[in-house]
């Protein structure tokens, strides 16, 4: 047993420091490609989820002639570059955009960061 006259009881100082790391991951846009071989068409469906990056780069699988943009939702502008050369800046294709297989395509959209944006790019396989 302890003799309380010989010991002084002092409250312990408790200090704790808590670190929290918040990692803000940027979501990648979604690209879904489908083809209709009977009509020689390729459909590139782009989906930019809320908080997703507004830029996507991919390599073309086919020789294509992009003809039309459809199903545009939540996007106010689309920039399309082929091998670093801007071919489209707007929401409609005025002149066909010719793509060769293995070309590097970069698409950058203007949209609200917290809203979804999507569109479909239709091309003829040549």
HELIX and SHEET records of a PDB file:
SHEET    1   A 5 UNK A  30  UNK A  36  0                                        
SHEET    2   A 5 UNK A  41  UNK A  48 -1                                        
SHEET    3   A 5 UNK A 117  UNK A 125 -1                                        
SHEET    4   A 5 UNK A  64  UNK A  73 -1                                        
SHEET    5   A 5 UNK A  97  UNK A  99 -1                                        
SHEET    1   B 4 UNK A  55  UNK A  59  0                                        
SHEET    2   B 4 UNK A 104  UNK A 110 -1                                        
SHEET    3   B 4 UNK A  77  UNK A  82 -1                                        
SHEET    4   B 4 UNK A  85  UNK A  90 -1                                        
END                                                                             
